[in-house]
Amino acid sequence: MAEFIGRDRKARRAYGFDEIALVPGDVTLNPDEVDIGLRLGNRQFEIPFLASAMDGVVDPRFAIAMGKLGGLAVLNLEGIYTRYDDYQTILKNIAKATPEKATSLVQKLYEEPIKEKLIIKRVKEISKAKVPCAVSTIPQHAERFGKLAVDAGAEIFVVQSTVTTTRHISSSYKVVDFRKLCKSMKVPVILGNCVTYKVALDLMDTGCAGILVGIGPGSACTTRGVLGLGVPQVTSIADCAAAREYYYKKHRRMVTIIADGGMSTGGDICKAIACGADGVMVGSAFARTKEAPGKGFHWGMATPHANLPRGTRIRVGTTGSLEEIMYGPAKLDDGTQNLVGALRTCMGNVGAKTIREMQLVELVIAPAIRTEGKLFQAAQRVGMGK
């Protein structure tokens, strides 16, 4: 329901993860017996977790480790791994930079041209390990890089920009035809990012296998501050999930909804799926792993933009191995470890045997529930009082 924010001007109320909670079910289940699998086109994954196509999160080594644990890591074809053959020194320099110099340094480092031979090399490095290879690029490079990557062995192709629509208008460069792209690609295509019902429907109509939902919620993203754009994730996911249901009823084809950004804890991930997501794309949680290339740092995909950066480098630290953060055992009490265990436990407590059932659980608006009764935690700055 829209509310007046001024004379003759209305705005719809939107909600973020901290403003809702999930209601426990009438029946509870053994968490070990719930199904949390994810389908992307003709591919099936054990868990609904994707690692964001950020250079501080995913390099070939991380992608291999993630794949062996049942998830999917997306390699950024616009990043340093396709610009530099030896990228370890680049990563060290980014990690050592002061906060004042980090953005300008990243901008300078990303001036190096993308090399097609490195695209092929990185894809083959991942594929050689017998794990699924997923790669990401911006729309302007989708046709060229997509063919290169797929021919080299990529199995999932992601086309990603800050705001993606099927009706982009430009007189200065060629606009990619997503329908034609999806039809020509031999692998599932994921398109994003979007936050509205209508755009989600338009993207689904291209024949894509999945869409990314989220504009501006990422921990390293500054889009909302720089451009003022964005819709809180709870509302974004629910609106795009409604588009998925309508599209399925009309065309009998299910398109995967992937919540992208804004989830730093297991609780956030559980809420994202309860709001309608089939899977989640996570950055900061995986940037904390020992396997992450960013050495305790990560930066938004738009940080290197030459004229208008919409991301920043943030320090997240290194708190555990990828296996610990994915499957535990958790050594921290803040919900940033054992993310798979958190999802399974939550599904058991709400009585959801599958992801589809999880999307039907009761939600309540509860902006104070995270800190309700947590006076001692707040006073001692532990747990949820940090």
N, C-alpha and C positions, 0 to 999 in steps of 0.2 A: 504494500500500500504506500503510495507516494505521499509525502508531506510537504506543506508549503515551507520554503526556506526564505521566502521574501515575497513581495508583491508579484503575483502572476508567475511565480517560479516554483516548481516542485522538484523534489529529489526523492528517489526511492531509498529506503533504509537497506543497507547491506551489512553482512556479518562476516567476521573473521573467526579463526579457530579459538581464540581466547574467550569468545562470547557464547559458545555453545557447549553442551555436554551430552553424552549418550546415556540413555536410560537402560539399566540392567533388564534382562529379559525375564519372562515367566518360567522359562526352561533354560537350564545351563548345560554346557557341553564340555567334554574333555578337550582341552585346547589342542592336544596332539592329534585329534581326529577331525579337525576342520580342514577344508580345502582352500588354500590361498593361491592357487595357480593363476597365471595370467596368460591370455591368448592375444597374440599380435598377428593378425592375418592368419597364415597357416602355421605359425610358430607357437609352441607352448612352452611356458617357463614355470619353474617350480614355485617361484615367489614373485609378487607383484612390485618388485623394486628395480628402478632404473637409476643409474648414476648420471648426474648432469654432465652435459658436454662442455665442461669448464676445464681449462688447462691446469688449474690447481687441483683438480679432482681426478681426471681421467687421462692417463697416458697408456701406451700399449700394455705395459706391465700391470697396471691396475685393472685394465679391461679383462685381461686374462684371469687375474685373481677373482674378479667379480663373477665372471662366467663360470668358473669352477665351483663357485658357491651357489650357483643356481639363478643368479640375477643377470642383469644386462647393463653394461657400461657403454655410454655413447662417446665416441671420440670426436672432438671438434676438428673438422678439416680446415677451419679458418685459423687455427691456432699455431703455437710455436712448433708443434711436432711435424707440421708440414712446411715449415719455413726454415727450420734448422735441422741438420742431420744430427749433430751433437747438441742436445738441448739441456744437458745437465747444468752447464755453466749459466745458461739463461735463467733457469729456475732458481739457482743459488743467488744470482744478482737481484731477482725480483724479491726473494725472501729477505735479503739484507737491506733493501732500500728503506729509507725513512718514510713515514706516512706522507710527508710533504712532497717527496720525490717519486713515490711509487707510481702514480698515474702517468706522469710524464715519461718515466722510464718505460713503462709498459707500452705507451703509445709509440715510443721510438723503436722498441724491439719488434713491434708488429708492423713496422714499415717494410721489413724484409719481405720480398714477394713469396707467395705460395708456390711451391714446386710440385708439379704433377708427379714426378718420380718418387717424391716422399709420400704422397697420398697412397700410391701403389705399395710402397715399402711398408708403411704403417699398417695398412689393411692386411697385408700378407703376414706381418709379425703376429697379429692377433689370430688370424684364421689358422695359421700353422699350429697353434696351441689347441686346436679342436674345440674352441668355444665360439659361440655366436658373435659375429662382428657387426656392430652398429656404428654408423657415422652420421655426422650432422654438418650441414652447410646452410648458408643464407640463400634466399630465393634466387638472387642474381646469378649464383654459381651452380644452381641445382642441376641443370641439364648436363653441364660439362663434367662437374665433379662426380655426379651421380653415376654416370656411365663408367668413368674411371674406377670408382670404388667398387661397383658391382662386378665389373670384369675382373677385378683383383681378388674378389671373394667376399665383399660385404654382403650381409644377409638382411639387414634392416637399414633403411635410409630415412633420415630425419631432415626435414626442411624447416628451419626455425628462424624467426625474427622477432623483434620486440612486439610488433602487432602484425598479424598475418590475416589477410582477407583474400577472397577470390576475385575481388573487383578493384584491384590496385590500378591506379591511373598514372601514367607518366609519358611525357613526350620526349624525354631525354635518354631513355634506355628501354630495352626490350623487357616487357613484363612476362614473367613465366606463366604458362598455362598449366595450372595444377591438374586439371582433368587429363590433359594430354600427357603430363609427366607421370601421373599415377598409372595410366594405361600402358605406357612404354616401359616402365620399370619392371624388372623380373622379380623384385622382392617387395615386401610390405613397405609402404611409405607412411610416415607419421608427419603431420603438418601442425604448425603452431607458431606463435601462441595466440590464444583467443580467450575471451571471458564472457561472451554474450550468446544467447540462444540462437539468434539469427545467423551470426557468423559461424557458429558451430555447425548449424544445418548446412550452410553453404559449403563449408570445408568437407563435411561428410559426403556431400553430393559429388565430390571430385573422384570418389572411389578410393580414398585413402583408408588405411587400416586403423589409424588412430589419430587422435588430436591431443595437443598439449594445452592445458588450461592453466593460465596464470600470467598476469602482466604486472610486474613490479613487486611481488611479495618476497623474492629471494633475499637472503641475508646480505649478499654482496651487490645487490641491484639498487640503483638510485633513480630508476625511471620515475617513480612517483614524486620524488623531490625535484628532479630536473624538468619533467614534462607535465606533472600533475595527473598522469594517467594511471588507471588501475581500478579494479574492483576487488574487494576482499575475497579471499579464497572460498569461504563457505558458500557465499552467494554465487560466485563464479562457477564453482563445481556443480552446484545444484541446478543452475540454469542450463549448463551445457549437458548435464546428465538428462535433463528433461528433453533436450533436443535429440539425444541419442535414442530415448524411448520412442519419441514420435517418429524418428527416421526408421527405426526398426519395424514399427507397426506398418509403416507405409511401404518399405522396400524389402523387409525380411532379411536385412543384412545388419549385423551388429558391428558398430564401430567402437573401438576401445577409447575410453576417456582416461587420460593420464594427468593427474594433478601435478603441476610443475612449480615448485618453490613454496617457501613459507612454512615448511615443516621441519622443525629442528628436533622434535621428540617423538617417541612412539605414540603418545597421545594425539599429537597433531596428525600423524599418519592414519590412525584409527578413525579420527573424525573426517579426514578427507575421503576415505572409502565409504564411511557411513553417509556422507553427503552425495555420493554417486560415482566416485572415481573407481575405475577398475584396477588402476595401478598408480604408483607415485614415482616422480622423478625428484631425487634428493641430491643436494650439493654439499651444504656445510657439514652435515653429519658424516659424510664419507670423506670430506676434506680433513677430518680429524684422524683418519686412519694412518697407521705406519706405512701402508702401501701407497698412500696418496702422494703424487709428485710435488705438491706445493709446499712441502716441509712445514706444515702447520699454518699455511696461508692459502687463501683462494680469492679469486677476483671475478667479477661479473663478465659475461660475454661481451658486453658493450663497453667495458673499461677502456679498450684500446682505440675507441672511435677517435678519429683525428680531430674532429671539430666540436663534438658534443658528447663527451663520455657520460654513460648512464649506468656506470658500475664503479665499484671501488675495490681496492685490495683490503681484505680484513684478515685479522689473525684469529684463528680458531683453536690453535694448539694441536698437539697430537696426544690422544687419550687412550688409544688401544689399537689392536689389529683389526683388519676388516672383518675377520671372523667373529671377534668379540663384539663389534658394533652391530653386526648382522644377527648373530646367533647367541651371543653371550659366551660365558657367564658375565653379566654386567658387574663392573667394579665401581661404577658411579651410580648415584641415586637420583639423577636428574632426568632420566628418561631418554638419554642420548645413546644408550647401548642396549643390545639385544632387541633390536627393532622388530625382528621377525617374531620373537617370543612375545613382545608386547601386543602385536597384532593378533596372534593366535589366542593369547589369554583374554583379550578384549572380546574377540568373537565368541569364545566359550562363555563368557559372562553375559553376553547379550543374547545367547542362544542362536547364533548364526553359523550354520554349517558351511556355507559357501560365501564368496564375495558378493554374489547377487543377493543373498539373504541379508548380508551385512548392510547393503544399501537400503534396506527397508526398516532398519531399527528406528525406534523413537528418539527424536532429538528434542532438547529443551534449550531455551535461551537462558544462559547461566553465566553472566560475565564475572561473577565473583567465585565460581566454584573452584578454581585452581588454588586460591588462597584461603578458602573457607576453613576456619579452624586451625590455620597454620601459623598461629602467633609465635610459638617457640621457634619454628623454622625461620621465620622472618627475623626474629630478634637475634638468632645465632648465625644467620646467613648460611644455612645449610638446606639441602633438598630444594623445595620450591620457594625458599625464602632468599635465594641468592640474588 
